[in-house]
């Protein structure tokens, strides 16, 4: 199941990188962009995940005040 796969991946990553439990927790809790680059690259990444059933939706957040507007203006039209 997906929970087991996720926990196995977390454990494998921690062992390979010799991470402490604290480091694992911080890494898991730290937001990071899954997709970056040109609007086309972001749209391609989102589409690949969606088509591959890796996601059925996305939570979009931005690190700067204009990030959401840029996403709406530049990426959404490509996805449409």
N, C-alpha and C positions, 0 to 999 in steps of 0.2 A: 504494500500500500504506500501511498505518497508520504505519510508521516514517517514510516520506517525508512524509506529512501532518503528523506531529508535528514533524519537524525544520523543515519549511517554516513552520509556525506559530510555532515558537521564533524562527526568523530574522526573520520578519515583525514579531513583537512587539519584538525587540531593535532593529530598524531604526526602527520607529515611535517607540519611546521613547528612542532613542539610548543604549542600554545598552552597557556594556563587557562583555567576555567574562566577567570576574569576577562582575559583577552578574547575568548570565544564569545562570551556574553556581550562584550562591547562591539565586537564585529557584527554579531547578529542584530544588535539593536541600533547600529549606526545606519542612518539612511544614506543610500548612495544611488546615483543614477544607473539604471540598468541599460539605458540607451543614451548615447551621446553622439555628437557629430553633426553632419549636415541634416537639414530637414528630411532629405531623401533617405539617409542612413537610419534616422530615428523611425521614420515610417516603415521602412523595410524590416527593421528589428521587431517592431510591434506586430506587423503583419505576419512575420515568421512565427512568432510565439503564438499568435491567435490561430493561424492555420495548423500549427503543430499541436493544438489543444493544450499548450503549456499555460494558457490563460484564457479566461472567458470575459475578461474585463481588466481595466487598468486604473490605478489610482495615480493621478497626475499631480505632481507638486513641483514647485520650482524654488531654486535657491536665491533668486533675485526677484525684485518686484515686477519686472517685465517678462519673466520666464513663461508664465502661463499665457500671456498675450501672444508671445512669439510662437508658442506651441499651437495655439488656436489659429493664428494667422498663417503659419508656415507648414505645419505638419498635418493638421486636420484636412486641409484641401487635398493633399496628396492621398490621404486615406479614403477620402470620399470618392 
